[in-house]
């Protein structure tokens, strides 16, 4: 059987360089990596994963802790992280914590211990005990969508982004602006709904608009929930003339409810979402575009930095942009 030394000799590089190239580690040029991989394929060499892991104490795996694996946002973040981690030769191990019991069990038992080299936590605001439990692992940890002292994070400014969405509606002349959001308190202790609602309320206050609790409805960040929430708003004695949905999926449901009620969009009701979901353009939905895939990529990059060197904790805030499409328009009359 060919050895790593055979590969290195034929590729005319050192054994260490050949090993780094085949593991997808940095500090190897693309040209050298391609040459080493070509030689390894020609010789039929396969890196002995178990032996190398035992020798280095590494598992070559990254754990991803996620509340909802099947939802678009989380799946897209994972896909972004995977593109970076796979390129570096690391496997992903997904740990779903869809409910409070599974979350408590995860942080009590810490199944990631000695099974992964790093941990990525998606959109779970950590309690002090949970953050301490992760720090005690003494491996790199990065958060997406939340922050904790001493732990790197990647996120957007939800407050500013939602304020931009609502300001767009105010600039179009709308005064009765509905909100499709989440229950209070939100599940999992999520902080995103609260920050986005705060942005909504801030802009109403700036515009001198008195907030009306009856114009808020919980859509639970799903299309089905958004449809039901929009139906509740339409049943109000005086419905809003515009709606800000905290997620595009809720906006999709809202548009379905409006179509069924034969309310013209945007003449009869303006709708703006949040995310720039892959279907948003097809539905001509005005929205706030956040870099979901890029958040996963950036978080994975921070993990790699910490695996390779002693990197300080950083809080990376990526930009979110207003995308004007056909579901928002001027208010038809004073509202």
Buried (B, 14 or more C-beta within 10 A) or exposed (E): EBEBEBBBBBBEBEBEBBBBBBBBBEEBEEEBBEBBBEBBEEBEBEBEEEEBBEEEEBBBBBBBBBBBBEBBBBBBBBEBBBEBBEEBBBBBBBBBBBEEEEBEEBBEEBBBEEEBBBBBBBBBBBEEEBBEBBBEBEBBBBBBBBBBEEBBBBBBBBBBBBBBBBBBBBEBBBBBBBBBBBEEEBBBBBBBBBBBBBBBBBBBEEBEBEBBEBBBBBBBBBBBBBBBBBBBBBEBEEBBBBBBBBBBBBBBBBBBBBEEBEBEBBEBBBBBBBBBBEEBEEBEBBBBBBBBBBBBBBBBBBBBBBBEEEBEBEEBEBEBEBBEBEBBBEBBEEB
